[in-house]
Amino acid sequence: MAGHITADGYTELGIGLISVGWMGKLHSRAYQAIPVVYPELKIRPRLVHAADTAPDRADYARDVLGYARASTDYRAVLADPDVDVVSICAPNLLHREIGIAAAEAGKPFWIEKPVGRDAAETAAVAAAAGAAGVATSIGYNYRHAPAVERIREVIANGDLGRITNVRAVFFNGYASEPNGALSWRFKKDLAGSGALGDLLSHVVDLVQYVVGPITDVTALLSTVHQQRPILPMGSGTHFAVIENGELGDVENDDYAGALVRFAAHSPGAGAVGTLEASRVIVGPQCGLGFEIYGTEGSAAWSFERMNELRLSIGRTGPNPGYTTILGNQSQGDYAHFQPGPGNAMGYDDLKVIEAKKFLVAVTGGDQLNSTIDEALADAEVIAATAASAVDGQWHCVPEIPGATFGHAPSVLPAHV
């Protein structure tokens, strides 16, 4: 078990951070919140060592975030004996290299998605983590929303009957501006796929977590804005807008759409679904959501209204249609954040839940976090989607034995 026990009975864990951008800051704040939000765990993270190739960001980690040490080489974090666990928040192209290095250093790691630019890179990280026997956690934070956890329970209990079909999307307009900068996210060698890996991967993880494993997929991809103004590496973000700049080619997809089948041995019980993602859509800002339909009812949720779920149970009666249910103590980890129903939670709170699940797994508790095996299962769906977009055929998704998504194999809902 990582860390050590202090005189007051807390498990103290030294935290290392690799890359101090927006997500690195969120990870840091999430660790710091653990003793306050989850005092019963008696886990006390300690910010030890942060690294970023930009010296000003490394200094920020030390002077503002509160890390004891800072450097410009991630290897210094992995070599630090006071670091028990590591957060990896670097760009996609570095995930394979750093993930494998963390595993080989024997450091449990929490890594942002996608773990690799493709399934092969993700598999390499999974193999290294498995060989080293280190705990892992992946940044699929949307699954931790209390409303999502509640819908997952409703489905598992059989309250919606046999699941028949699913509609899920992630429509995010972060690249809707045609003069938005040609950042690393639009380059195959740096990001891998576009909306497919960046956004649809969240959709895939969410529906596999709530409904069950995806077994087959057919799909298409499209690039709406073929060129964008060139942005020098490290000089801005993908939100930057450049007028009259030199243009470069967009190398990956702006839109991804897939038709999928779910495994017969899951709560999805042979259901079908449509999954979509777009980074150039105009209107939705963080439009991740799903609608799940069954023979006895349906449920719907959208991240833009994160603290609400819509539920309809029963085909007849005086009150047909949806009931809107506000966030409350019966849903997931809601009670750890808010004292009563209707008080809103936010995106950052989901990262606190994610940090909690990771550290519980690291310290030998229940493994309720997203794991490297589940990230590989998500990556295989994305790979099958990409392959289908090329040949227009149905593609089978290989099963990853360690990817349970918390579902018990061969257990069907009560109404099936």
C-alpha beads as a LAMMPS data file, in Angstrom:
LAMMPS data file: protein, C-alpha beads

416 atoms
415 bonds

1 atom types
1 bond types

-500.0 500.0 xlo xhi
-500.0 500.0 ylo yhi
-500.0 500.0 zlo zhi

Masses

1 110.0

Atoms # bond

1 1 1 0.000 0.000 0.000
2 1 1 1.322 3.443 -0.950
3 1 1 1.986 6.192 1.570
4 1 1 2.543 5.992 5.304
5 1 1 0.419 6.232 8.441
6 1 1 0.862 9.399 10.512
7 1 1 0.670 9.705 14.287
8 1 1 -2.942 10.935 14.048
9 1 1 -3.988 7.890 12.015
10 1 1 -4.070 9.395 8.536
11 1 1 -2.638 7.744 5.447
12 1 1 -0.386 10.424 4.000
13 1 1 0.329 10.240 0.273
14 1 1 2.985 12.261 -1.531
15 1 1 1.567 13.680 -4.769
16 1 1 3.519 14.212 -7.963
17 1 1 2.139 16.226 -10.882
18 1 1 3.294 16.117 -14.491
19 1 1 2.144 19.125 -16.563
20 1 1 0.710 22.171 -14.835
21 1 1 -2.073 23.296 -17.161
22 1 1 -5.789 23.619 -16.444
23 1 1 -6.173 19.915 -15.717
24 1 1 -3.070 19.829 -13.551
25 1 1 -4.538 22.610 -11.432
26 1 1 -7.823 20.685 -11.120
27 1 1 -6.016 17.546 -10.003
28 1 1 -4.110 19.538 -7.398
29 1 1 -7.227 21.184 -5.985
30 1 1 -9.030 17.829 -5.971
31 1 1 -6.279 16.224 -3.878
32 1 1 -6.351 19.135 -1.442
33 1 1 -10.109 18.753 -0.993
34 1 1 -10.012 15.080 0.028
35 1 1 -9.527 15.527 3.815
36 1 1 -12.347 18.112 3.897
37 1 1 -14.900 16.375 1.665
38 1 1 -14.116 12.804 2.771
39 1 1 -12.771 13.062 6.345
40 1 1 -13.926 9.519 7.095
41 1 1 -11.309 8.126 4.697
42 1 1 -8.467 9.545 6.795
43 1 1 -6.393 10.111 3.664
44 1 1 -4.185 13.204 3.541
45 1 1 -2.576 13.996 0.174
46 1 1 0.583 16.127 0.321
47 1 1 1.684 18.090 -2.768
48 1 1 5.331 17.101 -3.169
49 1 1 6.735 17.581 -6.668
50 1 1 5.417 19.111 -9.898
51 1 1 7.032 19.277 -13.327
52 1 1 6.318 21.236 -16.486
53 1 1 8.528 21.982 -19.474
54 1 1 7.554 25.659 -19.141
55 1 1 9.550 27.094 -16.197
56 1 1 6.844 29.635 -15.328
57 1 1 4.279 26.867 -14.942
58 1 1 6.651 24.857 -12.777
59 1 1 7.168 27.943 -10.610
60 1 1 3.385 28.419 -10.419
61 1 1 2.989 24.874 -9.129
62 1 1 5.444 25.566 -6.319
63 1 1 4.561 29.174 -5.469
64 1 1 0.776 29.136 -5.965
65 1 1 -0.486 25.541 -5.919
66 1 1 1.780 24.671 -3.014
67 1 1 4.030 21.868 -4.273
68 1 1 7.181 21.516 -2.189
69 1 1 9.388 21.124 -5.255
70 1 1 9.191 21.964 -8.948
71 1 1 11.227 20.985 -11.995
72 1 1 11.096 21.022 -15.792
73 1 1 11.647 17.282 -16.299
74 1 1 8.923 14.761 -15.465
75 1 1 11.588 12.156 -14.712
76 1 1 12.502 14.113 -11.580
77 1 1 8.955 13.603 -10.283
78 1 1 9.067 9.855 -10.941
79 1 1 12.484 9.560 -9.289
80 1 1 11.431 11.463 -6.159
81 1 1 11.187 8.971 -3.254
82 1 1 8.659 11.213 -1.498
83 1 1 6.188 10.878 -4.398
84 1 1 3.744 8.017 -3.807
85 1 1 1.256 8.661 -6.642
86 1 1 1.406 10.690 -9.850
87 1 1 -1.066 12.736 -11.864
88 1 1 -0.283 12.787 -15.596
89 1 1 -1.919 15.781 -17.299
90 1 1 0.422 16.223 -20.277
91 1 1 -0.697 16.438 -23.947
92 1 1 -1.863 13.225 -25.636
93 1 1 1.366 12.523 -27.511
94 1 1 3.241 12.092 -24.203
95 1 1 0.735 9.842 -22.433
96 1 1 2.241 6.559 -23.609
97 1 1 5.800 7.532 -22.715
98 1 1 4.982 8.996 -19.311
99 1 1 2.414 6.329 -18.403
100 1 1 4.900 3.537 -19.055
101 1 1 7.630 5.421 -17.183
102 1 1 5.340 5.901 -14.176
103 1 1 4.482 2.190 -14.131
104 1 1 8.125 1.199 -14.389
105 1 1 8.916 3.558 -11.512
106 1 1 6.281 1.748 -9.445
107 1 1 4.105 4.841 -9.085
108 1 1 0.308 4.471 -9.161
109 1 1 -0.971 7.059 -11.626
110 1 1 -4.059 9.090 -12.461
111 1 1 -3.855 9.964 -16.146
112 1 1 -6.082 12.113 -18.313
113 1 1 -7.833 10.644 -21.328
114 1 1 -7.126 9.451 -23.898
115 1 1 -4.368 7.340 -22.368
116 1 1 -2.788 6.984 -25.819
117 1 1 -3.311 8.432 -29.255
118 1 1 -4.707 5.065 -30.315
119 1 1 -5.572 1.652 -28.903
120 1 1 -2.027 0.331 -29.416
121 1 1 -0.540 3.082 -27.255
122 1 1 -3.210 2.553 -24.603
123 1 1 -2.511 -1.179 -24.637
124 1 1 1.194 -0.519 -24.103
125 1 1 0.452 1.577 -21.013
126 1 1 -2.008 -1.045 -19.754
127 1 1 0.606 -3.772 -20.168
128 1 1 3.209 -1.777 -18.259
129 1 1 0.778 -0.980 -15.439
130 1 1 -0.297 -4.613 -15.245
131 1 1 3.287 -5.858 -15.131
132 1 1 4.146 -3.376 -12.398
133 1 1 0.951 -4.042 -10.442
134 1 1 0.259 -0.350 -9.892
135 1 1 -3.190 1.138 -9.367
136 1 1 -4.447 3.366 -12.168
137 1 1 -7.226 5.865 -12.706
138 1 1 -8.383 7.589 -15.904
139 1 1 -9.885 11.054 -16.295
140 1 1 -13.373 10.026 -17.379
141 1 1 -14.886 12.357 -14.811
142 1 1 -18.424 12.664 -16.197
143 1 1 -19.353 9.163 -15.013
144 1 1 -19.059 10.421 -11.420
145 1 1 -21.942 12.915 -11.676
146 1 1 -24.468 11.946 -8.969
147 1 1 -27.354 11.948 -11.475
148 1 1 -25.409 9.552 -13.714
149 1 1 -24.732 7.246 -10.780
150 1 1 -28.440 7.249 -9.951
151 1 1 -29.478 6.398 -13.520
152 1 1 -26.923 3.600 -13.522
153 1 1 -28.577 2.175 -10.392
154 1 1 -32.055 2.475 -11.919
155 1 1 -30.912 0.497 -14.977
156 1 1 -29.073 -2.137 -12.925
157 1 1 -32.168 -2.597 -10.739
158 1 1 -34.267 -3.300 -13.826
159 1 1 -36.579 -0.327 -13.259
160 1 1 -36.435 0.590 -16.966
161 1 1 -36.986 -3.017 -18.015
162 1 1 -34.908 -4.378 -20.876
163 1 1 -32.840 -1.581 -22.421
164 1 1 -33.757 -1.261 -26.093
165 1 1 -31.928 1.790 -27.442
166 1 1 -29.579 4.573 -26.425
167 1 1 -28.862 8.029 -27.826
168 1 1 -25.742 9.776 -26.532
169 1 1 -23.830 12.840 -27.730
170 1 1 -20.998 15.187 -26.868
171 1 1 -21.548 18.414 -28.788
172 1 1 -18.911 20.968 -27.792
173 1 1 -18.272 24.115 -29.801
174 1 1 -14.686 24.750 -28.687
175 1 1 -13.557 24.648 -32.344
176 1 1 -16.644 26.207 -33.953
177 1 1 -14.704 29.371 -34.843
178 1 1 -13.084 28.762 -38.294
179 1 1 -10.220 31.080 -37.327
180 1 1 -9.583 29.103 -34.171
181 1 1 -5.915 28.267 -33.908
182 1 1 -4.389 25.116 -35.403
183 1 1 -3.241 23.819 -32.017
184 1 1 -1.851 20.354 -31.313
185 1 1 -5.406 19.011 -31.009
186 1 1 -5.804 19.200 -34.804
187 1 1 -2.612 17.243 -35.633
188 1 1 -2.579 13.444 -35.971
189 1 1 0.960 13.014 -34.677
190 1 1 0.237 15.084 -31.575
191 1 1 -3.384 14.296 -30.730
192 1 1 -4.248 11.204 -32.742
193 1 1 -7.898 11.537 -33.708
194 1 1 -9.966 14.700 -33.273
195 1 1 -13.511 14.769 -31.926
196 1 1 -13.424 10.962 -32.046
197 1 1 -10.774 10.559 -29.342
198 1 1 -11.279 13.851 -27.559
199 1 1 -15.076 13.858 -27.215
200 1 1 -16.614 10.583 -28.395
201 1 1 -14.317 8.729 -25.995
202 1 1 -16.222 10.390 -23.128
203 1 1 -19.523 9.271 -24.693
204 1 1 -18.230 5.723 -25.089
205 1 1 -16.994 5.554 -21.505
206 1 1 -20.238 6.998 -20.169
207 1 1 -22.561 4.558 -21.939
208 1 1 -20.327 1.564 -21.192
209 1 1 -20.357 2.575 -17.522
210 1 1 -24.112 3.136 -17.362
211 1 1 -25.466 0.586 -19.852
212 1 1 -22.802 -2.026 -20.574
213 1 1 -19.972 -3.018 -22.938
214 1 1 -20.169 -2.142 -26.639
215 1 1 -19.542 -5.142 -28.888
216 1 1 -20.025 -3.871 -32.464
217 1 1 -19.818 -0.526 -34.235
218 1 1 -20.265 1.073 -37.646
219 1 1 -19.401 4.728 -38.110
220 1 1 -18.438 7.782 -40.128
221 1 1 -16.159 10.781 -39.564
222 1 1 -16.005 14.214 -41.182
223 1 1 -13.800 17.309 -41.073
224 1 1 -15.824 20.507 -41.389
225 1 1 -13.033 23.121 -41.316
226 1 1 -10.217 21.769 -43.478
227 1 1 -7.665 24.489 -42.587
228 1 1 -6.940 26.733 -39.602
229 1 1 -4.448 29.501 -38.707
230 1 1 -1.131 28.102 -37.492
231 1 1 -0.347 28.488 -33.791
232 1 1 3.278 28.050 -32.633
233 1 1 3.582 25.239 -30.075
234 1 1 3.349 26.500 -26.502
235 1 1 2.201 30.021 -27.439
236 1 1 -1.522 29.660 -26.683
237 1 1 -4.434 27.241 -26.442
238 1 1 -6.968 25.738 -28.828
239 1 1 -9.321 28.554 -27.769
240 1 1 -7.085 31.195 -29.417
241 1 1 -8.512 33.002 -32.464
242 1 1 -6.073 34.219 -35.136
243 1 1 -7.209 36.632 -37.846
244 1 1 -5.469 36.590 -41.245
245 1 1 -2.889 34.058 -40.122
246 1 1 -0.997 31.546 -42.249
247 1 1 -3.178 28.474 -42.745
248 1 1 -2.310 24.864 -42.088
249 1 1 -4.221 21.630 -42.677
250 1 1 -6.508 20.083 -40.063
251 1 1 -5.447 16.435 -39.945
252 1 1 -8.207 14.795 -37.928
253 1 1 -11.975 14.728 -37.554
254 1 1 -14.374 17.462 -36.431
255 1 1 -17.372 15.124 -36.206
256 1 1 -17.836 11.453 -35.356
257 1 1 -21.025 9.407 -35.510
258 1 1 -21.487 5.722 -34.661
259 1 1 -24.178 3.068 -34.506
260 1 1 -23.398 0.493 -31.798
261 1 1 -24.601 -2.748 -30.253
262 1 1 -24.295 -3.537 -26.538
263 1 1 -23.320 -6.892 -25.035
264 1 1 -26.110 -9.355 -24.287
265 1 1 -24.579 -10.224 -20.884
266 1 1 -24.859 -6.677 -19.495
267 1 1 -27.686 -4.438 -18.252
268 1 1 -27.794 -3.284 -21.890
269 1 1 -28.827 -6.831 -22.857
270 1 1 -28.422 -6.523 -26.617
271 1 1 -29.533 -2.888 -26.910
272 1 1 -28.508 -0.683 -29.841
273 1 1 -27.465 2.954 -29.794
274 1 1 -26.360 6.029 -31.690
275 1 1 -23.339 7.985 -30.460
276 1 1 -22.243 11.372 -31.814
277 1 1 -19.565 13.973 -31.106
278 1 1 -18.696 17.322 -32.660
279 1 1 -16.148 19.978 -31.740
280 1 1 -17.385 22.503 -34.322
281 1 1 -21.073 22.599 -33.427
282 1 1 -22.645 26.043 -32.928
283 1 1 -24.906 26.305 -29.886
284 1 1 -24.025 23.563 -27.375
285 1 1 -21.078 24.512 -25.175
286 1 1 -20.515 21.324 -23.194
287 1 1 -23.400 19.282 -24.555
288 1 1 -22.622 15.838 -23.217
289 1 1 -25.717 13.792 -22.514
290 1 1 -27.719 10.640 -23.097
291 1 1 -31.210 9.236 -23.412
292 1 1 -31.702 5.604 -22.419
293 1 1 -34.909 3.771 -23.347
294 1 1 -36.240 0.503 -21.978
295 1 1 -39.379 -1.608 -22.153
296 1 1 -40.608 -0.215 -18.804
297 1 1 -39.331 3.373 -18.889
298 1 1 -36.559 5.764 -19.859
299 1 1 -34.015 8.153 -18.368
300 1 1 -32.160 11.195 -19.671
301 1 1 -29.322 13.443 -18.478
302 1 1 -27.275 16.350 -19.843
303 1 1 -24.077 17.758 -18.380
304 1 1 -25.216 21.299 -19.119
305 1 1 -27.932 20.585 -16.530
306 1 1 -25.688 18.341 -14.478
307 1 1 -27.763 18.459 -11.310
308 1 1 -30.977 17.191 -12.913
309 1 1 -32.098 13.870 -14.296
310 1 1 -35.307 13.053 -16.129
311 1 1 -37.011 9.772 -15.370
312 1 1 -40.112 8.066 -16.751
313 1 1 -41.193 4.701 -15.352
314 1 1 -44.287 2.823 -16.464
315 1 1 -46.243 2.766 -19.735
316 1 1 -49.609 3.735 -18.232
317 1 1 -51.081 5.779 -15.402
318 1 1 -52.309 9.321 -14.774
319 1 1 -48.858 10.967 -15.025
320 1 1 -47.178 9.804 -18.227
321 1 1 -43.917 11.355 -19.369
322 1 1 -40.833 12.568 -17.589
323 1 1 -40.378 13.666 -14.004
324 1 1 -37.420 16.001 -13.422
325 1 1 -35.456 15.006 -10.310
326 1 1 -33.014 17.451 -8.728
327 1 1 -29.722 16.459 -7.177
328 1 1 -30.184 14.938 -3.728
329 1 1 -28.538 12.728 -1.120
330 1 1 -29.720 9.498 -2.780
331 1 1 -27.480 10.127 -5.769
332 1 1 -23.839 9.038 -5.822
333 1 1 -21.520 11.216 -3.698
334 1 1 -23.901 14.194 -3.636
335 1 1 -24.235 14.201 0.177
336 1 1 -20.491 14.735 0.564
337 1 1 -20.777 18.102 -1.186
338 1 1 -24.229 19.536 -0.448
339 1 1 -26.477 19.450 2.646
340 1 1 -29.830 19.317 0.886
341 1 1 -31.626 18.694 -2.421
342 1 1 -31.345 21.187 -5.251
343 1 1 -27.956 22.634 -4.278
344 1 1 -25.789 22.548 -7.379
345 1 1 -22.519 20.719 -7.818
346 1 1 -20.009 21.537 -10.566
347 1 1 -17.340 20.114 -12.875
348 1 1 -14.540 20.553 -10.329
349 1 1 -16.486 18.470 -7.799
350 1 1 -16.431 15.538 -10.227
351 1 1 -12.640 15.687 -10.156
352 1 1 -12.739 15.491 -6.351
353 1 1 -14.855 12.334 -6.595
354 1 1 -12.416 10.961 -9.159
355 1 1 -9.447 11.705 -6.882
356 1 1 -11.228 10.028 -3.984
357 1 1 -11.930 6.842 -5.952
358 1 1 -8.301 6.742 -7.137
359 1 1 -6.807 7.186 -3.672
360 1 1 -9.172 4.617 -2.138
361 1 1 -7.946 2.102 -4.736
362 1 1 -4.316 3.096 -4.121
363 1 1 -4.685 2.507 -0.377
364 1 1 -6.185 -0.947 -0.819
365 1 1 -9.903 -0.119 -0.720
366 1 1 -12.692 -0.843 -3.189
367 1 1 -11.748 -0.328 -6.836
368 1 1 -14.612 1.890 -8.013
369 1 1 -12.439 4.144 -10.161
370 1 1 -12.000 4.088 -13.910
371 1 1 -9.052 1.789 -14.623
372 1 1 -6.487 1.373 -17.375
373 1 1 -8.342 -1.751 -18.553
374 1 1 -11.522 0.271 -18.961
375 1 1 -9.581 2.960 -20.814
376 1 1 -8.335 0.240 -23.157
377 1 1 -11.906 -0.999 -23.668
378 1 1 -12.938 2.564 -24.557
379 1 1 -9.942 2.877 -26.887
380 1 1 -10.899 -0.338 -28.695
381 1 1 -14.375 1.085 -29.382
382 1 1 -12.736 4.255 -30.737
383 1 1 -10.388 2.151 -32.886
384 1 1 -13.313 0.152 -34.285
385 1 1 -15.129 3.415 -35.005
386 1 1 -12.124 4.790 -36.898
387 1 1 -11.744 1.566 -38.899
388 1 1 -15.424 1.516 -39.798
389 1 1 -15.244 5.112 -40.972
390 1 1 -12.660 3.977 -43.531
391 1 1 -14.363 0.858 -44.939
392 1 1 -18.015 1.490 -44.029
393 1 1 -18.370 -1.961 -42.431
394 1 1 -19.442 -3.221 -39.023
395 1 1 -16.460 -3.896 -36.754
396 1 1 -16.373 -6.131 -33.689
397 1 1 -14.871 -4.659 -30.528
398 1 1 -12.444 -7.016 -28.757
399 1 1 -13.339 -7.809 -25.177
400 1 1 -10.938 -6.597 -22.475
401 1 1 -11.299 -9.078 -19.567
402 1 1 -10.327 -6.614 -16.838
403 1 1 -12.791 -3.952 -18.003
404 1 1 -15.900 -4.592 -15.937
405 1 1 -17.196 -0.994 -15.679
406 1 1 -18.594 -2.220 -12.377
407 1 1 -21.018 -4.610 -14.087
408 1 1 -21.338 -8.216 -12.967
409 1 1 -21.096 -10.494 -16.045
410 1 1 -24.078 -12.751 -16.748
411 1 1 -26.341 -10.813 -14.343
412 1 1 -29.410 -9.454 -16.127
413 1 1 -31.895 -6.840 -14.899
414 1 1 -34.965 -8.164 -13.090
415 1 1 -37.399 -7.390 -15.915
416 1 1 -35.464 -9.210 -18.668

Bonds

1 1 1 2
2 1 2 3
3 1 3 4
4 1 4 5
5 1 5 6
6 1 6 7
7 1 7 8
8 1 8 9
9 1 9 10
10 1 10 11
11 1 11 12
12 1 12 13
13 1 13 14
14 1 14 15
15 1 15 16
16 1 16 17
17 1 17 18
18 1 18 19
19 1 19 20
20 1 20 21
21 1 21 22
22 1 22 23
23 1 23 24
24 1 24 25
25 1 25 26
26 1 26 27
27 1 27 28
28 1 28 29
29 1 29 30
30 1 30 31
31 1 31 32
32 1 32 33
33 1 33 34
34 1 34 35
35 1 35 36
36 1 36 37
37 1 37 38
38 1 38 39
39 1 39 40
40 1 40 41
41 1 41 42
42 1 42 43
43 1 43 44
44 1 44 45
45 1 45 46
46 1 46 47
47 1 47 48
48 1 48 49
49 1 49 50
50 1 50 51
51 1 51 52
52 1 52 53
53 1 53 54
54 1 54 55
55 1 55 56
56 1 56 57
57 1 57 58
58 1 58 59
59 1 59 60
60 1 60 61
61 1 61 62
62 1 62 63
63 1 63 64
64 1 64 65
65 1 65 66
66 1 66 67
67 1 67 68
68 1 68 69
69 1 69 70
70 1 70 71
71 1 71 72
72 1 72 73
73 1 73 74
74 1 74 75
75 1 75 76
76 1 76 77
77 1 77 78
78 1 78 79
79 1 79 80
80 1 80 81
81 1 81 82
82 1 82 83
83 1 83 84
84 1 84 85
85 1 85 86
86 1 86 87
87 1 87 88
88 1 88 89
89 1 89 90
90 1 90 91
91 1 91 92
92 1 92 93
93 1 93 94
94 1 94 95
95 1 95 96
96 1 96 97
97 1 97 98
98 1 98 99
99 1 99 100
100 1 100 101
101 1 101 102
102 1 102 103
103 1 103 104
104 1 104 105
105 1 105 106
106 1 106 107
107 1 107 108
108 1 108 109
109 1 109 110
110 1 110 111
111 1 111 112
112 1 112 113
113 1 113 114
114 1 114 115
115 1 115 116
116 1 116 117
117 1 117 118
118 1 118 119
119 1 119 120
120 1 120 121
121 1 121 122
122 1 122 123
123 1 123 124
124 1 124 125
125 1 125 126
126 1 126 127
127 1 127 128
128 1 128 129
129 1 129 130
130 1 130 131
131 1 131 132
132 1 132 133
133 1 133 134
134 1 134 135
135 1 135 136
136 1 136 137
137 1 137 138
138 1 138 139
139 1 139 140
140 1 140 141
141 1 141 142
142 1 142 143
143 1 143 144
144 1 144 145
145 1 145 146
146 1 146 147
147 1 147 148
148 1 148 149
149 1 149 150
150 1 150 151
151 1 151 152
152 1 152 153
153 1 153 154
154 1 154 155
155 1 155 156
156 1 156 157
157 1 157 158
158 1 158 159
159 1 159 160
160 1 160 161
161 1 161 162
162 1 162 163
163 1 163 164
164 1 164 165
165 1 165 166
166 1 166 167
167 1 167 168
168 1 168 169
169 1 169 170
170 1 170 171
171 1 171 172
172 1 172 173
173 1 173 174
174 1 174 175
175 1 175 176
176 1 176 177
177 1 177 178
178 1 178 179
179 1 179 180
180 1 180 181
181 1 181 182
182 1 182 183
183 1 183 184
184 1 184 185
185 1 185 186
186 1 186 187
187 1 187 188
188 1 188 189
189 1 189 190
190 1 190 191
191 1 191 192
192 1 192 193
193 1 193 194
194 1 194 195
195 1 195 196
196 1 196 197
197 1 197 198
198 1 198 199
199 1 199 200
200 1 200 201
201 1 201 202
202 1 202 203
203 1 203 204
204 1 204 205
205 1 205 206
206 1 206 207
207 1 207 208
208 1 208 209
209 1 209 210
210 1 210 211
211 1 211 212
212 1 212 213
213 1 213 214
214 1 214 215
215 1 215 216
216 1 216 217
217 1 217 218
218 1 218 219
219 1 219 220
220 1 220 221
221 1 221 222
222 1 222 223
223 1 223 224
224 1 224 225
225 1 225 226
226 1 226 227
227 1 227 228
228 1 228 229
229 1 229 230
230 1 230 231
231 1 231 232
232 1 232 233
233 1 233 234
234 1 234 235
235 1 235 236
236 1 236 237
237 1 237 238
238 1 238 239
239 1 239 240
240 1 240 241
241 1 241 242
242 1 242 243
243 1 243 244
244 1 244 245
245 1 245 246
246 1 246 247
247 1 247 248
248 1 248 249
249 1 249 250
250 1 250 251
251 1 251 252
252 1 252 253
253 1 253 254
254 1 254 255
255 1 255 256
256 1 256 257
257 1 257 258
258 1 258 259
259 1 259 260
260 1 260 261
261 1 261 262
262 1 262 263
263 1 263 264
264 1 264 265
265 1 265 266
266 1 266 267
267 1 267 268
268 1 268 269
269 1 269 270
270 1 270 271
271 1 271 272
272 1 272 273
273 1 273 274
274 1 274 275
275 1 275 276
276 1 276 277
277 1 277 278
278 1 278 279
279 1 279 280
280 1 280 281
281 1 281 282
282 1 282 283
283 1 283 284
284 1 284 285
285 1 285 286
286 1 286 287
287 1 287 288
288 1 288 289
289 1 289 290
290 1 290 291
291 1 291 292
292 1 292 293
293 1 293 294
294 1 294 295
295 1 295 296
296 1 296 297
297 1 297 298
298 1 298 299
299 1 299 300
300 1 300 301
301 1 301 302
302 1 302 303
303 1 303 304
304 1 304 305
305 1 305 306
306 1 306 307
307 1 307 308
308 1 308 309
309 1 309 310
310 1 310 311
311 1 311 312
312 1 312 313
313 1 313 314
314 1 314 315
315 1 315 316
316 1 316 317
317 1 317 318
318 1 318 319
319 1 319 320
320 1 320 321
321 1 321 322
322 1 322 323
323 1 323 324
324 1 324 325
325 1 325 326
326 1 326 327
327 1 327 328
328 1 328 329
329 1 329 330
330 1 330 331
331 1 331 332
332 1 332 333
333 1 333 334
334 1 334 335
335 1 335 336
336 1 336 337
337 1 337 338
338 1 338 339
339 1 339 340
340 1 340 341
341 1 341 342
342 1 342 343
343 1 343 344
344 1 344 345
345 1 345 346
346 1 346 347
347 1 347 348
348 1 348 349
349 1 349 350
350 1 350 351
351 1 351 352
352 1 352 353
353 1 353 354
354 1 354 355
355 1 355 356
356 1 356 357
357 1 357 358
358 1 358 359
359 1 359 360
360 1 360 361
361 1 361 362
362 1 362 363
363 1 363 364
364 1 364 365
365 1 365 366
366 1 366 367
367 1 367 368
368 1 368 369
369 1 369 370
370 1 370 371
371 1 371 372
372 1 372 373
373 1 373 374
374 1 374 375
375 1 375 376
376 1 376 377
377 1 377 378
378 1 378 379
379 1 379 380
380 1 380 381
381 1 381 382
382 1 382 383
383 1 383 384
384 1 384 385
385 1 385 386
386 1 386 387
387 1 387 388
388 1 388 389
389 1 389 390
390 1 390 391
391 1 391 392
392 1 392 393
393 1 393 394
394 1 394 395
395 1 395 396
396 1 396 397
397 1 397 398
398 1 398 399
399 1 399 400
400 1 400 401
401 1 401 402
402 1 402 403
403 1 403 404
404 1 404 405
405 1 405 406
406 1 406 407
407 1 407 408
408 1 408 409
409 1 409 410
410 1 410 411
411 1 411 412
412 1 412 413
413 1 413 414
414 1 414 415
415 1 415 416
